[in-house]
Amino acid sequence: MTTSKVAGAALNKPPPSTKLTLSILSSRADMVSGGDALLEIALPDGIDAAEVQVTRNGEDVTPAFTAQASGRALRGLVTGLDVGDNNLAAKAGHGKDKANGHLHVTNYPISGPVFSGPHLKPFECRTIESNLGAPLDADCSVATRYDWFYFTPTGARKVLADPLGARPTDLATTKTIDGKTVPFIVRVESGTINRSIYRIAVLDDPIEADRWNPAGWNRRVVFRFGESTAAQYNQGVNTLDEVFKVDAIDQQNLQSLARGYAYVISTLNIHKVNVNDVLAAETAMMLREHIAESYGLPRWMVGMGGSGGAIQQMLIAQNYPGILDGIMPDAAFPDVFSTALAVSDCRLLNAFFTNPASPGYPFSDTMRKAVEGHTKGTCANWSVGNGDSLVATRGAVSPACGLIDSTLVYNPLTNPTGARCTVYDVNVTSLTRDPVTGFARRPLDNVGVAYGLAGLKGGAITATQFLDLNEKVGGFDIDGNLVAQRTVADSKGLRRSYRLGRIGNGAGGLGTVPILSLHPYAEPGADIHTVYNDVKIRAQLLQANGRADNQVIWVFPNPQLAALIGKPAQVVPLSLLLRDTILERLSLMTHWLDAITDDPAPLSAEKVARLRPATAVDACWDVNDSTRYNEEATFDGPGKCNALYPKTPPPRMVAGGPLADNVLRCQLKPVTDDDFLPATFTPSEKQRLNSIFANGVCDFSKPGVGQDALKGTWLLYGNGEVRGDLTDAVVADDAVAQ
């Protein structure tokens, strides 16, 4: 007897699943915080939702769950999780129809840490300065509070004193991107998570809505990352007013709220407060989890913010993919440690050029630019503005290290174990300590760097000027003081910086996150936010992934540039256009992320590129008449954009470094005449040259010393170990895989 194909298929069909699948929707199951988690239970065929019983560590929590519209899943907020290990279980049915499932969950305190390692110490609270009252504990916690505000038709913001009372007669309405017209009432939640002071603002109709479904929220989140760079040992300050702070150009917060986005700020996501990107990622993750549990699952969350705020976005997307679904960096830098190359080089060069004792003093602007690369005044601004944070132990903020208690601050003579105000010491968990000094390992180096090499080759500086400069430029001691010797990087610090993701490298999650960069160009005014950084990031993306079509670069003239070049009439029109362009970018990102979210295919670089909107292309705007030109962003070469806004290289690129600018310490090669052609040296000059570079000059054709690939994402720090989603078994010398 022959069995038909249909009958055979039926005989071979696997039995119905008897497994209930449990998954945490609000976070990773191994990184839950605050004692609660949004749990979903997928039901197999034949199991009715009403039959399911759910337990938390053996205790029944079934009443917290409701059936979803499909009827094939239950969802509920599980509260009361123990710190540490927990077991969530579900069962249904009887006998052969019985189904069950369980999930191991690890819960961490709401004050953290989850994966960032030991808390930074010392650490001062700033809850009083943020108008939230005295801290409740040593972790600077406060009670959560809610405030309501409303907007009038004229745009004025007023306090809604009685959210459940009669509506004000001057209450305006607003229309969200989902087409809903709702009262323009904004609720602001204030509290502390991971020792960070946060504010979450969202449209809210307190009469009709509940906390799970705020009226008007479009289920999208805009997270603003704060600017600048400093090494501080405090919680940071924000106030309710900062939620609504706008100027003539930047109105992203109010416009986001009016369109239905949730808007989030957090003190430890201000780069001037916190330069530890791992801690910044952890804080953003915990805030996203809190929103999912208290408001509902976000459709997506996008980052925005410039300068140091761009650094946090870039490194979070690289090292902890999925926290941010898209990023909108302004005036971007890829990371702190490679940016420190430009800052430290500029500090050394500025000291040389402004020292009357330097050979050849005074120096022309042309000569300085031939060495520094940047426009006049940029290196001086780097040296004065950020040099203390990135190099010196005294830091760039007042009081030192952001500590009111000055007795806690490092002094080499009176307090050698005090807090050191450098970006490296704040990142000591990643870098670890030098056993000799007890300080963080420092991956800063300028050995073999031939400053002004391109200027020498191009004839802009003489052989004597080149030799004088490189003979006298010097370096920094461990406290950031200028010394005659070049700076030597700690070898383990170098390896850990690359492997653990303190250096931007285009890898990790950066290849699959939409990036819409906006760069207000103001380099003629000595702006440190040089636009070459955007193509530097592109070079890193190409290096790591072979493609960079997830990145869009917009170069816009800073409106004040018009005044600098003698076109004051353009200042106002450019300001209005920049305001509108910033808002256009959010709309474009919304279309991009919505398309990615709606597409069922797994996230990939191909998917992100395929769904990129047609208008999401590189472009610049003309300072003279506001015309937009769609052109591929390149470092140099032909094109209207490069003619309007020429990119200037940092000193390390002038010295022969790559566009990716991620070689912290170069490999060395013997000095040869070919390295400097067409420039030539006399026999006595060649003798000086060989003495200056006794160990060789930089060979930028090779990777940097210790420049290993990123070894994983979602790394966990603690107890001297680094664990996570690793690409190999060993992350660093003293780290093990999970």
Secondary structure, DSSP 4 states (H G I P E B T S, - for coil): -PPPHHHHHHHHSPPPP-BPEEEESSS-GGGEETT-EEEEEEPPTT--GGG-EEEETTEE-GGGEEE-TTSSEEEEEE--PPSEEEEEEEEE--GGG-EEEEEEEEEE-TT--SSS-SPPSS-B--TTTTTS-S-SSTT-----EEEEEEE-TT--EEE-S-TTSPPPTT--EEE-TTS-EEE-EEEEEEEEETTEEEEEEEE--TTT--TTS-TT--SEEEEE-B-------B-----HHHHH---SS--HHHHHHHTT-EEEEEGGGBTTT---HHHHHHHHHHHHHHHHHHT---SEEEEEEETHHHHHHHHHHHHSTTS-SEEEEES--S-STTHHHHHHHHHHHHHHHT-TTSTT-S--HHHHHHHH-SPTTHHHHHHHHTHHHHT-TT-SSSSGGG-S-GGGB-BTTTBTTSB--SHHHHTHHHH-B-TTT-SBP-----TT--TTHHHHHTTSS-HHHHHHHHHH--EE-TTS-EESSPP---HHHHHHHHHTTSS--S-TTGGGS-EEEEEEE-GGGT-SS-THHHHHHHHHHHHHHS--TTEEEEEEE-HHHHHHTT-GGGHHHHHHHHHHHHHHHHHHHHHHHHHHHH--SPP-HHHHHHTS-TT---EEE-TTT--EE-----SSSSSHHHHHS-----HHHHTT--TT---SS--EE---GGGTTT----HHHHHHHHHHTTT-EE-TTSPPTT-PPP-EEEEEEETTEEEEEESSS-SSTT----
